[in-house]
Amino acid sequence: MLPRAAAALLAAAARTTRTTRLASTSPSSSSFPSSTASFTKKRANELRTGAIVSLDSGALAVIEKYCYTQGSGRQLGLVTATLRSVGGGVGGGTRQARWRPGDDVTVARLQEKECTLLYREGGGGSGAGASSAASFVCMEGETFDQFAIPAALLGPVAAALLPDGAGLLLTLDPATGTPIAASPLETAVEVTVAEAPPPKTGAAPGNKAVVTEAGAVVRGVPNHVKVGDRLVVDTRDGSFVRRAG
C-alpha cells in the first residue's frame, strides 16, 4: 500500500488529469473462454481471492475464501469460498463451494497485473458510505495508465475496506485483456477510523464497531479506539488485527 500522503497526491492528480484512457469493464461483458483457456490443479487450501476455478456450472471467480478449523490443535477443517460467475454459468450471482483442504481444484492459468487503487467513483464519495462506489479508478505502476474497474470485481469485504493507495492484483481475460477478477495485494491494510462511539466505562474489551474513512464497518475493536486512530484490518474478512503504530 502506498504511504497515505502519496496516495492522496496521486488521487488528487488523477482527478484532474483523467484522459480517454479511462475505461470501464463489466463483470458480465467478458465471456470467459473455458474451451481454450489453460488449466491446472491446485489444492483447495492454496486458492486465493481472484482465482478463476472451473466447476460444472462454468468458470467462477473466488471473491472470498475462509479456512475453518475443527477439533483440537491446528487441525484443518473445511475451505469455504464465495464464487461469482465469470461471463455466464450461474447467471451473475454468487454461490458457496466447500472443499477439504487437500482436495484438487481446477484453476485457470491467466495473466495478472498489479495496480494501485486511486479513488472510488459513482458511490457515496469519501467517508462513510464510500464502499457503495460503482467503480474503482486504478493506475498501472509501469505505464501510469489510469482505468476503472467495477467494484463488484472485488469481494464485498475488500471492496468496502480498501483505502486509497491500496495495491490490487487483477486477473485478466485471456481473449480481451480486460479485468475479470481482482484481489488485494496485502492480507492486511491500515485504515483510519472516521466514526467511533465514545468509550464506555465497564464495556467489554474488543466489543466496539467503528467506521473507516472508506465506509467499512470494523467490529471487535477495543473500547478505547477513537476517531482518527489508525487500525490494521484483515482484508480477507474485515476483522480487527491491531492498532497501527
C-alpha positions as CSV (number, residue, x, y, z in Angstrom):
1,M,0.0,0.0,0.0
2,L,1.2,3.5,-0.8
3,P,2.0,5.9,2.0
4,R,-1.0,7.9,2.9
5,A,0.3,11.2,1.7
6,A,1.5,9.8,-1.6
7,A,-1.9,8.1,-2.2
8,A,-3.7,11.4,-1.6
9,L,-1.5,13.2,-4.0
10,L,-1.9,10.5,-6.7
11,A,-5.7,10.5,-6.3
12,A,-5.8,14.3,-6.5
13,A,-3.7,14.3,-9.6
14,A,-5.8,11.6,-11.2
15,R,-9.0,13.5,-10.7
16,T,-7.6,16.5,-12.6
17,T,-5.8,14.6,-15.4
18,R,-8.3,11.9,-16.5
19,T,-8.0,11.1,-20.1
20,T,-9.6,8.9,-22.7
21,R,-7.5,6.1,-21.5
22,L,-10.0,5.7,-18.6
23,A,-12.1,2.7,-19.5
24,S,-14.6,0.7,-17.5
25,T,-15.4,-3.0,-17.8
26,S,-18.4,-5.0,-16.6
27,P,-18.2,-8.4,-15.0
28,S,-20.7,-9.7,-17.5
29,S,-19.1,-8.1,-20.5
30,S,-16.5,-10.7,-20.7
31,S,-17.2,-14.2,-21.9
32,F,-14.6,-16.5,-20.3
33,P,-13.1,-18.8,-23.0
34,S,-13.2,-22.0,-21.0
35,S,-12.7,-24.1,-24.1
36,T,-9.3,-22.5,-24.9
37,A,-8.0,-21.4,-21.5
38,S,-5.2,-23.4,-19.9
39,F,-6.0,-25.0,-16.6
40,T,-4.0,-26.6,-13.7
41,K,-4.8,-28.2,-10.4
42,K,-4.3,-26.6,-7.0
43,R,-5.2,-27.7,-3.5
44,A,-8.2,-26.0,-2.0
45,N,-6.1,-24.5,0.8
46,E,-3.9,-22.8,-1.8
47,L,-6.7,-20.9,-3.5
48,R,-6.6,-17.2,-3.2
49,T,-9.2,-14.5,-4.0
50,G,-9.2,-13.5,-7.6
51,A,-8.5,-17.1,-8.8
52,I,-10.8,-18.5,-11.6
53,V,-12.0,-22.0,-10.9
54,S,-13.8,-24.4,-13.2
55,L,-16.8,-26.2,-11.9
56,D,-19.8,-27.9,-13.6
57,S,-21.6,-24.6,-13.6
58,G,-18.9,-22.8,-15.5
59,A,-16.0,-20.5,-14.7
60,L,-16.2,-18.7,-11.4
61,A,-14.1,-16.2,-9.6
62,V,-13.1,-16.6,-6.0
63,I,-14.2,-13.4,-4.3
64,E,-14.0,-14.6,-0.6
65,K,-12.2,-17.6,1.0
66,Y,-12.4,-18.9,4.5
67,C,-10.5,-21.7,6.2
68,Y,-12.2,-23.2,9.2
69,T,-10.5,-25.2,11.9
70,Q,-12.2,-28.1,13.6
71,G,-11.2,-30.3,16.5
72,S,-8.2,-29.7,18.7
73,G,-4.9,-28.1,17.9
74,R,-4.4,-26.7,14.4
75,Q,-6.2,-29.5,12.5
76,L,-7.6,-28.1,9.3
77,G,-11.3,-28.4,8.7
78,L,-13.1,-27.1,5.6
79,V,-12.2,-24.5,2.9
80,T,-15.2,-22.4,2.0
81,A,-15.3,-19.9,-0.9
82,T,-17.8,-17.4,-2.2
83,L,-17.7,-17.6,-6.0
84,R,-19.1,-15.3,-8.7
85,S,-19.9,-16.3,-12.3
86,V,-17.5,-15.1,-15.0
87,G,-19.3,-14.4,-18.2
88,G,-22.1,-16.8,-17.8
89,G,-22.6,-20.0,-15.9
90,V,-24.7,-19.2,-12.8
91,G,-26.3,-16.0,-14.0
92,G,-24.0,-13.5,-12.5
93,G,-24.9,-14.3,-8.9
94,T,-22.8,-15.8,-6.1
95,R,-22.6,-19.3,-4.7
96,Q,-20.8,-21.1,-2.0
97,A,-18.3,-24.0,-2.5
98,R,-16.7,-26.2,0.1
99,W,-13.7,-28.5,-0.1
100,R,-11.4,-30.4,2.2
101,P,-8.0,-28.6,2.3
102,G,-6.3,-31.3,0.3
103,D,-8.9,-31.5,-2.5
104,D,-7.8,-30.7,-6.0
105,V,-9.5,-27.8,-7.6
106,T,-9.2,-26.9,-11.3
107,V,-7.8,-23.4,-11.7
108,A,-7.3,-21.3,-14.9
109,R,-3.8,-20.1,-15.8
110,L,-4.4,-16.4,-16.5
111,Q,-2.4,-13.3,-16.9
112,E,-2.3,-11.0,-13.9
113,K,-1.1,-7.5,-13.3
114,E,-0.7,-5.2,-10.3
115,C,-2.1,-1.8,-9.9
116,T,-2.9,0.9,-7.3
117,L,-6.4,1.9,-6.2
118,L,-6.5,5.7,-6.6
119,Y,-10.1,6.6,-5.6
120,R,-13.7,5.5,-5.8
121,E,-16.3,6.7,-8.4
122,G,-20.1,6.7,-8.6
123,G,-20.9,5.9,-5.0
124,G,-21.1,7.8,-1.7
125,G,-17.8,9.7,-2.1
126,S,-15.3,9.8,0.6
127,G,-16.0,8.9,4.2
128,A,-18.8,6.6,5.5
129,G,-20.8,5.2,2.6
130,A,-18.0,5.3,0.1
131,S,-18.0,1.5,0.0
132,S,-21.1,1.7,-2.3
133,A,-18.9,3.0,-5.1
134,A,-19.8,1.7,-8.6
135,S,-16.1,1.6,-9.7
136,F,-12.6,2.0,-8.6
137,V,-10.2,4.1,-10.6
138,C,-6.8,2.4,-10.7
139,M,-3.3,3.1,-12.0
140,E,-0.8,0.7,-13.5
141,G,2.6,1.1,-11.9
142,E,4.8,0.8,-15.0
143,T,2.8,2.9,-17.5
144,F,0.9,5.1,-15.2
145,D,-2.2,4.4,-17.3
146,Q,-5.5,5.0,-15.5
147,F,-8.6,2.9,-15.8
148,A,-11.7,2.0,-14.0
149,I,-12.8,-1.5,-12.8
150,P,-16.3,-2.3,-11.4
151,A,-16.3,-2.5,-7.6
152,A,-18.1,-5.8,-8.0
153,L,-14.8,-7.5,-9.2
154,L,-13.7,-7.5,-5.6
155,G,-15.4,-9.4,-2.8
156,P,-17.7,-7.2,-0.7
157,V,-15.4,-7.1,2.3
158,A,-12.4,-5.9,0.3
159,A,-14.5,-3.5,-1.8
160,A,-15.7,-1.8,1.4
161,L,-12.4,-1.9,3.3
162,L,-9.6,-1.0,0.9
163,P,-8.3,2.6,1.4
164,D,-7.0,4.8,-1.5
165,G,-3.4,3.7,-2.3
166,A,-4.0,0.0,-1.7
167,G,-2.5,-2.5,-4.1
168,L,-4.7,-4.7,-6.3
169,L,-3.9,-7.8,-8.3
170,L,-6.1,-8.0,-11.4
171,T,-6.9,-11.3,-13.2
172,L,-7.3,-10.6,-17.0
173,D,-9.5,-12.2,-19.6
174,P,-7.0,-14.0,-22.0
175,A,-9.0,-13.0,-25.0
176,T,-9.6,-9.3,-24.4
177,G,-7.1,-8.4,-21.6
178,T,-9.9,-6.8,-19.5
179,P,-10.1,-7.5,-15.8
180,I,-12.4,-10.2,-14.8
181,A,-11.5,-10.5,-11.1
182,A,-9.5,-8.6,-8.5
183,S,-8.0,-9.2,-5.1
184,P,-6.0,-7.2,-2.6
185,L,-2.2,-7.5,-2.8
186,E,-2.0,-7.3,1.0
187,T,-3.7,-9.6,3.5
188,A,-3.9,-6.6,5.9
189,V,-4.1,-2.9,5.4
190,E,-4.0,0.2,7.6
191,V,-7.2,2.2,7.8
192,T,-8.3,5.4,9.6
193,V,-11.3,5.5,11.9
194,A,-13.8,8.1,10.7
195,E,-16.6,7.3,13.1
196,A,-16.5,5.7,16.6
197,P,-18.8,5.7,19.6
198,P,-17.2,7.2,22.8
199,P,-15.5,4.8,25.2
200,K,-17.9,3.3,27.8
201,T,-16.8,2.6,31.3
202,G,-17.1,-1.1,32.1
203,A,-17.6,-2.1,28.4
204,A,-16.3,-5.5,27.4
205,P,-12.9,-5.3,25.6
206,G,-12.9,-5.8,21.9
207,N,-16.7,-5.3,21.6
208,K,-16.9,-2.0,19.7
209,A,-17.8,-1.3,16.0
210,V,-16.2,1.6,14.1
211,V,-16.5,3.0,10.6
212,T,-13.4,3.7,8.4
213,E,-12.8,6.6,6.1
214,A,-13.7,4.2,3.2
215,G,-17.0,3.4,4.8
216,A,-16.3,-0.1,6.0
217,V,-17.5,-1.3,9.4
218,V,-14.9,-3.0,11.5
219,R,-16.1,-4.9,14.6
220,G,-14.4,-6.3,17.6
221,V,-12.4,-3.1,18.1
222,P,-11.0,-2.2,21.6
223,N,-13.2,0.1,23.6
224,H,-10.6,2.9,23.8
225,V,-10.3,3.4,20.0
226,K,-11.4,6.8,18.8
227,V,-11.8,8.9,15.6
228,G,-8.5,9.4,13.9
229,D,-6.9,6.3,15.2
230,R,-5.1,4.0,12.7
231,L,-6.0,0.3,12.7
232,V,-4.6,-2.8,10.9
233,V,-7.5,-4.8,9.5
234,D,-7.5,-8.2,7.7
235,T,-8.6,-7.7,4.0
236,R,-9.9,-11.3,3.8
237,D,-12.7,-11.0,6.4
238,G,-12.6,-7.4,7.6
239,S,-11.5,-8.4,11.1
240,F,-9.6,-6.1,13.5
241,V,-5.9,-7.2,13.8
242,R,-4.3,-4.5,16.0
243,R,-3.8,-0.8,16.3
244,A,-1.2,0.6,13.9
245,G,1.8,2.3,15.2
